[in-house]
Amino acid sequence: MDYYKAVASQPENLATSASVVTAALGRLDLDPWRSGVLAVASMGASAHAGHALIHRLSRAGRRAVNVDASDLLSLGADANVADSYVFISEGGCSRETIEAAALMPAGARLGLTNAPGAPISGVVDALVGFGHGEDSRVYTVGYTATLQAFGLLATAIDGRDAGDDWGRLPELVDGTLNELAGASARVAPALSKARSIDFVGSGSSRASVAEAALLFRESTRISTTAFETYQYLHGPMESLTREHACVVFGEGREAALAQYLARAGVTTVLITSEPVPQEEGLSVLPIPLAPDLSRSILQILPAQLIAGDVARLLGLGIDGFLYHQDDTKIGQ
């Protein structure tokens, strides 16, 4: 699907996906994933989304870890990383994820994918399809649908209501996309001139930080780096100049950091649920206040909009990749 159409389609596709995922989870015996250490394993955008699921589960007292599928492969079949696993592959063909799942003991391997008939289905013990339909080459719908599926899965396995209103989420997504379209267009020119862009946030926002950095690299071809907020304060920000830019996600310390950077002459964007005034060098893009997983979905929306606007300004079509590797997908 065209990138811009995919971004706009998210309200409708999230509603469809929520229904599909809820029904699929209702048909499964999830007991193997309800105790012990749970590992979430994937690659790329799915791995970034995993930060938000681990944050949600860990805050509720569950022992859980987000691990790159490639790390599981390097550890080998004897690795004792977890008692149960969730493997995510949007297209169902990620080689590292599939091969890692094949190495792990049978009985507690749950697969999440938008392609239930893809190779991942042969190496897991239970499968949940996202059902969100077509996506853009640079993932948009698939990323937000993954986060939503994580929220539904978390409640299904631990019985905790984290406050997410999945029935209202499409409305919030639609409103956020519409309300921030103008702000995105205003922010894009300054970011399009940046030598590089740092993305910063903490807690569940680390999912948005990592995914936004990847999204910009893929769509605008601007160099980016993702940082956890407090790690960023311990040295990495020293390379910033007026030729750089920074996109900060969050409230509290993140809001103070964004103001500090703008006053130091660094072009800064703050994506936040906190009321923070605009000022010279600082663009504030407000999103609705929501629980962690819903907020992770809302946070990535302005990044998707800005990336699209920057790509347009740079004369880039977000319709493919410059560099292709022949060993990252199976059956493609």
MARVOTI-553320 format. One record per residue (C-alpha): residue in one letter; x, y, z. Coordinates in Angstrom, 1 decimal. Layout:
! residues N
+------+--------+--------+--------+
| resn |     px |     py |     pz |
+------+--------+--------+--------+
|    a |      X |      Y |      Z |
...
+------+--------+--------+--------+
END
This chain:
! residues 332
+------+--------+--------+--------+
| resn |     px |     py |     pz |
+------+--------+--------+--------+
|    m |    0.0 |    0.0 |    0.0 |
|    d |    1.1 |    3.6 |   -0.6 |
|    y |    2.8 |    5.0 |    2.5 |
|    y |    0.5 |    8.0 |    2.9 |
|    k |   -2.6 |    5.9 |    2.3 |
|    a |   -1.4 |    3.3 |    4.9 |
|    v |   -0.9 |    6.0 |    7.5 |
|    a |   -4.4 |    7.4 |    6.9 |
|    s |   -5.9 |    3.9 |    7.0 |
|    q |   -4.9 |    3.1 |   10.5 |
|    p |   -8.1 |    3.9 |   12.3 |
|    e |  -10.1 |    1.5 |   10.2 |
|    n |   -7.5 |   -1.2 |   10.1 |
|    l |   -6.8 |   -1.1 |   13.9 |
|    a |  -10.5 |   -1.6 |   14.5 |
|    t |  -10.6 |   -4.6 |   12.2 |
|    s |   -7.4 |   -6.0 |   13.7 |
|    a |   -8.7 |   -5.7 |   17.3 |
|    s |  -11.7 |   -7.8 |   16.4 |
|    v |   -9.5 |  -10.4 |   14.7 |
|    v |   -6.9 |  -10.6 |   17.4 |
|    t |   -9.5 |  -10.7 |   20.2 |
|    a |  -11.3 |  -13.6 |   18.5 |
|    a |   -8.0 |  -15.5 |   18.0 |
|    l |   -6.9 |  -15.1 |   21.6 |
|    g |  -10.3 |  -16.3 |   22.8 |
|    r |   -9.8 |  -19.6 |   20.9 |
|    l |   -6.4 |  -20.4 |   22.4 |
|    d |   -5.3 |  -22.0 |   25.6 |
|    l |   -2.8 |  -19.4 |   26.9 |
|    d |   -1.8 |  -21.2 |   30.1 |
|    p |    1.8 |  -21.9 |   28.7 |
|    w |    2.4 |  -18.2 |   28.6 |
|    r |    0.9 |  -17.3 |   32.0 |
|    s |    3.8 |  -18.2 |   34.3 |
|    g |    7.6 |  -18.1 |   34.4 |
|    v |    9.8 |  -15.9 |   32.3 |
|    l |    8.3 |  -14.7 |   29.0 |
|    a |   10.6 |  -13.7 |   26.1 |
|    v |    9.4 |  -11.6 |   23.2 |
|    a |   11.6 |  -12.2 |   20.2 |
|    s |   11.6 |  -10.6 |   16.8 |
|    m |   13.5 |   -8.3 |   14.4 |
|    g |   13.2 |   -4.7 |   13.1 |
|    a |   10.1 |   -2.8 |   13.9 |
|    s |    8.5 |   -5.7 |   15.8 |
|    a |   11.5 |   -5.7 |   18.1 |
|    h |   11.0 |   -2.0 |   18.8 |
|    a |    7.3 |   -2.6 |   19.6 |
|    g |    8.5 |   -5.3 |   22.1 |
|    h |    9.8 |   -2.6 |   24.4 |
|    a |    6.3 |   -1.5 |   25.1 |
|    l |    5.0 |   -5.0 |   25.8 |
|    i |    7.8 |   -5.7 |   28.2 |
|    h |    7.2 |   -2.5 |   30.0 |
|    r |    3.5 |   -3.3 |   30.4 |
|    l |    4.1 |   -6.8 |   31.7 |
|    s |    7.0 |   -5.9 |   34.0 |
|    r |    5.1 |   -3.1 |   35.6 |
|    a |    2.4 |   -5.6 |   36.4 |
|    g |    4.9 |   -7.9 |   38.1 |
|    r |    5.6 |  -10.3 |   35.3 |
|    r |    9.2 |  -11.4 |   34.5 |
|    a |    9.7 |  -10.7 |   30.8 |
|    v |   12.5 |   -9.8 |   28.4 |
|    n |   12.6 |   -8.4 |   24.9 |
|    v |   15.3 |  -10.1 |   22.9 |
|    d |   16.4 |   -9.9 |   19.3 |
|    a |   15.7 |  -13.2 |   17.5 |
|    s |   19.3 |  -13.0 |   16.1 |
|    d |   20.6 |  -13.1 |   19.7 |
|    l |   18.6 |  -16.3 |   20.3 |
|    l |   20.2 |  -17.8 |   17.3 |
|    s |   23.7 |  -16.9 |   18.5 |
|    l |   23.0 |  -18.4 |   21.9 |
|    g |   21.8 |  -21.7 |   20.3 |
|    a |   19.4 |  -24.4 |   21.2 |
|    d |   20.7 |  -24.8 |   24.7 |
|    a |   20.0 |  -21.2 |   25.7 |
|    n |   17.8 |  -21.0 |   28.8 |
|    v |   16.4 |  -17.5 |   28.1 |
|    a |   12.8 |  -18.0 |   29.1 |
|    d |   10.0 |  -20.5 |   29.9 |
|    s |    7.8 |  -19.3 |   27.1 |
|    y |    8.2 |  -17.2 |   23.9 |
|    v |    6.2 |  -14.8 |   21.7 |
|    f |    7.7 |  -14.6 |   18.2 |
|    i |    6.6 |  -11.7 |   16.0 |
|    s |    7.0 |  -11.5 |   12.2 |
|    e |    4.7 |   -9.1 |   10.4 |
|    g |    5.1 |  -10.8 |    7.1 |
|    g |    5.7 |  -14.2 |    8.6 |
|    c |    9.0 |  -14.6 |    6.7 |
|    s |   11.8 |  -13.1 |    8.9 |
|    r |   14.6 |  -15.6 |    8.7 |
|    e |   16.1 |  -15.0 |   12.1 |
|    t |   12.7 |  -15.1 |   13.9 |
|    i |   11.7 |  -18.3 |   12.2 |
|    e |   15.0 |  -20.0 |   12.8 |
|    a |   15.1 |  -18.9 |   16.4 |
|    a |   11.6 |  -20.3 |   17.0 |
|    a |   12.6 |  -23.6 |   15.5 |
|    l |   15.4 |  -23.9 |   18.0 |
|    m |   13.3 |  -23.3 |   21.1 |
|    p |   11.5 |  -26.2 |   22.9 |
|    a |    8.1 |  -27.0 |   21.6 |
|    g |    5.0 |  -26.3 |   23.8 |
|    a |    5.2 |  -22.6 |   24.6 |
|    r |    5.9 |  -20.8 |   21.3 |
|    l |    3.3 |  -18.2 |   20.3 |
|    g |    3.5 |  -16.6 |   16.9 |
|    l |    2.1 |  -13.2 |   15.9 |
|    t |    1.9 |  -12.3 |   12.2 |
|    n |   -0.2 |  -10.7 |    9.6 |
|    a |    0.4 |  -13.7 |    7.3 |
|    p |   -0.9 |  -16.8 |    9.1 |
|    g |    0.0 |  -19.0 |    6.1 |
|    a |    3.6 |  -17.9 |    6.0 |
|    p |    6.6 |  -20.0 |    7.1 |
|    i |    6.4 |  -18.8 |   10.8 |
|    s |    3.3 |  -20.9 |   11.2 |
|    g |    5.4 |  -24.1 |   10.9 |
|    v |    7.7 |  -23.3 |   13.9 |
|    v |    5.2 |  -22.2 |   16.6 |
|    d |    2.7 |  -24.0 |   18.8 |
|    a |    0.0 |  -21.4 |   18.5 |
|    l |   -0.6 |  -18.6 |   16.1 |
|    v |   -2.5 |  -15.2 |   16.2 |
|    g |   -3.0 |  -13.3 |   13.0 |
|    f |   -3.2 |   -9.5 |   13.0 |
|    g |   -5.8 |   -9.3 |   10.2 |
|    h |   -5.1 |   -5.7 |    9.5 |
|    g |   -4.8 |   -6.1 |    5.7 |
|    e |   -2.2 |   -4.5 |    3.4 |
|    d |    0.6 |   -2.4 |    4.8 |
|    s |    3.2 |    0.0 |    3.3 |
|    r |    6.7 |   -1.2 |    2.5 |
|    v |    8.0 |    0.9 |    5.4 |
|    y |    5.7 |   -0.5 |    8.2 |
|    t |    3.0 |    1.8 |    9.5 |
|    v |   -0.2 |   -0.2 |   10.0 |
|    g |    1.7 |   -3.3 |   10.9 |
|    y |    3.6 |   -1.5 |   13.7 |
|    t |    0.5 |    0.0 |   15.3 |
|    a |   -1.4 |   -3.2 |   14.9 |
|    t |    1.4 |   -5.1 |   16.6 |
|    l |    1.3 |   -2.7 |   19.6 |
|    q |   -2.5 |   -3.2 |   19.9 |
|    a |   -2.1 |   -7.0 |   19.7 |
|    f |    0.4 |   -6.8 |   22.5 |
|    g |   -2.1 |   -4.9 |   24.7 |
|    l |   -4.8 |   -7.5 |   24.0 |
|    l |   -2.3 |  -10.4 |   24.6 |
|    a |   -1.1 |   -8.9 |   27.8 |
|    t |   -4.6 |   -8.7 |   29.3 |
|    a |   -5.4 |  -12.2 |   28.0 |
|    i |   -2.4 |  -13.7 |   29.8 |
|    d |   -2.4 |  -11.8 |   33.1 |
|    g |   -6.0 |  -10.7 |   33.4 |
|    r |   -5.1 |   -7.1 |   34.2 |
|    d |   -7.0 |   -4.1 |   32.8 |
|    a |   -4.3 |   -1.5 |   32.1 |
|    g |   -6.9 |    1.1 |   31.2 |
|    d |   -6.5 |    0.8 |   27.4 |
|    d |   -9.8 |    1.5 |   25.6 |
|    w |   -9.3 |   -0.5 |   22.4 |
|    g |  -12.8 |    0.3 |   21.2 |
|    r |  -12.1 |    4.0 |   21.3 |
|    l |   -8.6 |    3.8 |   20.0 |
|    p |   -9.5 |    4.2 |   16.3 |
|    e |  -11.2 |    7.4 |   17.1 |
|    l |   -8.2 |    8.7 |   19.0 |
|    v |   -5.9 |    7.7 |   16.2 |
|    d |   -8.1 |    9.4 |   13.6 |
|    g |   -8.3 |   12.6 |   15.7 |
|    t |   -4.6 |   12.6 |   16.3 |
|    l |   -3.7 |   12.2 |   12.6 |
|    n |   -6.1 |   15.0 |   11.6 |
|    e |   -5.1 |   17.4 |   14.4 |
|    l |   -1.3 |   17.0 |   13.8 |
|    a |   -1.3 |   17.1 |   10.0 |
|    g |   -0.7 |   20.9 |   10.0 |
|    a |    1.9 |   20.8 |   12.7 |
|    s |    3.8 |   18.1 |   10.9 |
|    a |    4.0 |   20.1 |    7.7 |
|    r |    5.4 |   23.1 |    9.7 |
|    v |    8.0 |   20.9 |   11.5 |
|    a |    9.2 |   19.1 |    8.4 |
|    p |   11.3 |   21.8 |    6.7 |
|    a |   13.6 |   22.2 |    9.7 |
|    l |   14.1 |   18.5 |   10.1 |
|    s |   14.7 |   18.0 |    6.4 |
|    k |   17.8 |   20.2 |    6.7 |
|    a |   19.2 |   18.3 |    9.8 |
|    r |   22.5 |   16.6 |    9.4 |
|    s |   21.2 |   13.9 |   11.7 |
|    i |   18.4 |   13.4 |   14.2 |
|    d |   18.4 |   12.0 |   17.7 |
|    f |   15.3 |   10.3 |   19.1 |
|    v |   15.0 |   10.3 |   22.9 |
|    g |   12.5 |    8.9 |   25.4 |
|    s |   12.2 |    6.5 |   28.4 |
|    g |   10.0 |    3.8 |   29.8 |
|    s |    7.4 |    2.5 |   27.3 |
|    s |    8.3 |    5.4 |   25.0 |
|    r |   11.5 |    3.5 |   24.1 |
|    a |    9.4 |    1.7 |   21.6 |
|    s |    8.5 |    4.9 |   19.9 |
|    v |   12.1 |    6.2 |   20.1 |
|    a |   13.5 |    3.1 |   18.4 |
|    e |   10.8 |    2.8 |   15.8 |
|    a |   10.8 |    6.5 |   14.9 |
|    a |   14.5 |    6.4 |   14.4 |
|    l |   14.1 |    3.4 |   12.1 |
|    l |   11.2 |    5.0 |   10.3 |
|    f |   13.1 |    8.1 |    9.5 |
|    r |   16.2 |    6.2 |    8.3 |
|    e |   14.0 |    4.1 |    5.9 |
|    s |   11.8 |    6.9 |    4.6 |
|    t |   14.0 |   10.0 |    4.6 |
|    r |   17.5 |    8.5 |    4.6 |
|    i |   18.6 |   10.9 |    7.2 |
|    s |   21.0 |    9.4 |    9.8 |
|    t |   19.3 |    8.9 |   13.1 |
|    t |   20.1 |    7.4 |   16.5 |
|    a |   17.8 |    6.2 |   19.3 |
|    f |   18.6 |    6.9 |   23.0 |
|    e |   17.0 |    6.2 |   26.4 |
|    t |   16.6 |    9.6 |   28.1 |
|    y |   18.9 |    9.3 |   31.0 |
|    q |   21.6 |    7.5 |   29.0 |
|    y |   21.4 |   10.5 |   26.6 |
|    l |   22.2 |   12.9 |   29.5 |
|    h |   25.4 |   10.9 |   30.2 |
|    g |   27.4 |   12.1 |   27.2 |
|    p |   25.7 |   11.2 |   23.8 |
|    m |   24.1 |   14.7 |   23.5 |
|    e |   27.6 |   16.3 |   23.5 |
|    s |   27.8 |   15.9 |   19.7 |
|    l |   24.7 |   18.1 |   19.1 |
|    t |   25.1 |   21.3 |   17.0 |
|    r |   22.8 |   23.7 |   15.3 |
|    e |   23.0 |   21.3 |   12.3 |
|    h |   21.4 |   18.5 |   14.3 |
|    a |   17.9 |   18.0 |   15.5 |
|    c |   16.2 |   16.1 |   18.3 |
|    v |   12.8 |   14.5 |   18.6 |
|    v |   11.8 |   13.8 |   22.2 |
|    f |    8.9 |   11.6 |   23.4 |
|    g |    7.4 |   11.9 |   26.9 |
|    e |    6.6 |   14.2 |   29.8 |
|    g |    8.4 |   15.5 |   32.9 |
|    r |   12.2 |   15.1 |   32.4 |
|    e |   11.7 |   14.7 |   28.6 |
|    a |    9.8 |   18.0 |   28.4 |
|    a |   12.5 |   19.8 |   30.4 |
|    l |   15.2 |   18.2 |   28.1 |
|    a |   13.3 |   19.4 |   25.0 |
|    q |   13.1 |   23.0 |   26.3 |
|    y |   16.8 |   22.9 |   27.3 |
|    l |   17.9 |   21.7 |   23.8 |
|    a |   15.8 |   24.3 |   22.0 |
|    r |   17.2 |   27.1 |   24.1 |
|    a |   20.7 |   25.8 |   23.3 |
|    g |   19.9 |   26.3 |   19.6 |
|    v |   19.1 |   22.7 |   18.6 |
|    t |   16.0 |   22.2 |   16.5 |
|    t |   13.7 |   20.1 |   18.8 |
|    v |   10.3 |   18.4 |   18.5 |
|    l |    8.5 |   17.3 |   21.6 |
|    i |    5.7 |   14.6 |   21.3 |
|    t |    3.9 |   14.7 |   24.6 |
|    s |    0.6 |   14.5 |   26.5 |
|    e |    1.8 |   17.3 |   28.9 |
|    p |    0.8 |   20.9 |   28.3 |
|    v |    4.1 |   22.5 |   27.2 |
|    p |    4.2 |   25.9 |   25.5 |
|    q |    5.7 |   26.3 |   22.1 |
|    e |    8.9 |   28.4 |   22.0 |
|    e |   11.6 |   29.4 |   19.6 |
|    g |   13.3 |   26.2 |   18.3 |
|    l |   10.8 |   23.9 |   20.0 |
|    s |    7.7 |   22.5 |   18.3 |
|    v |    5.3 |   20.7 |   20.6 |
|    l |    3.0 |   18.1 |   19.1 |
|    p |    0.4 |   17.1 |   21.6 |
|    i |   -1.2 |   13.6 |   21.8 |
|    p |   -4.0 |   12.4 |   24.0 |
|    l |   -3.2 |   11.1 |   27.5 |
|    a |   -3.5 |    7.3 |   27.4 |
|    p |   -2.2 |    4.2 |   29.1 |
|    d |    1.3 |    3.0 |   28.0 |
|    l |    0.5 |    0.7 |   25.1 |
|    s |   -2.2 |    3.0 |   23.6 |
|    r |    0.1 |    5.9 |   24.1 |
|    s |    2.9 |    4.1 |   22.2 |
|    i |    0.5 |    3.9 |   19.2 |
|    l |   -0.5 |    7.5 |   19.5 |
|    q |    3.2 |    8.6 |   19.9 |
|    i |    4.3 |    7.1 |   16.6 |
|    l |    1.6 |    8.8 |   14.6 |
|    p |    3.2 |   12.3 |   14.5 |
|    a |    6.5 |   10.6 |   13.6 |
|    q |    4.8 |    8.9 |   10.7 |
|    l |    3.3 |   12.2 |    9.5 |
|    i |    6.6 |   14.1 |    9.8 |
|    a |    8.6 |   11.4 |    8.1 |
|    g |    6.2 |   11.5 |    5.2 |
|    d |    6.4 |   15.3 |    4.9 |
|    v |   10.2 |   15.3 |    5.1 |
|    a |   10.4 |   12.6 |    2.4 |
|    r |    8.2 |   14.8 |    0.2 |
|    l |   10.4 |   17.8 |    0.7 |
|    l |   13.5 |   15.7 |   -0.1 |
|    g |   11.8 |   14.3 |   -3.3 |
|    l |   11.8 |   10.8 |   -2.0 |
|    g |    9.1 |    8.2 |   -2.6 |
|    i |    8.6 |    5.9 |    0.4 |
|    d |    8.0 |    2.9 |   -1.8 |
|    g |   11.0 |    0.6 |   -1.4 |
|    f |   14.6 |    0.2 |   -0.2 |
|    l |   18.0 |    1.0 |   -1.7 |
|    y |   19.8 |   -2.0 |   -0.2 |
|    h |   18.6 |   -5.5 |   -0.4 |
|    q |   19.9 |   -8.6 |    1.5 |
|    d |   19.0 |  -12.0 |    0.2 |
|    d |   19.2 |  -13.8 |    3.6 |
|    t |   16.7 |  -11.9 |    5.8 |
|    k |   13.5 |  -13.4 |    4.4 |
|    i |   12.3 |  -17.0 |    3.8 |
|    g |   10.3 |  -17.8 |    0.7 |
|    q |   10.6 |  -14.3 |   -0.9 |
+------+--------+--------+--------+
END
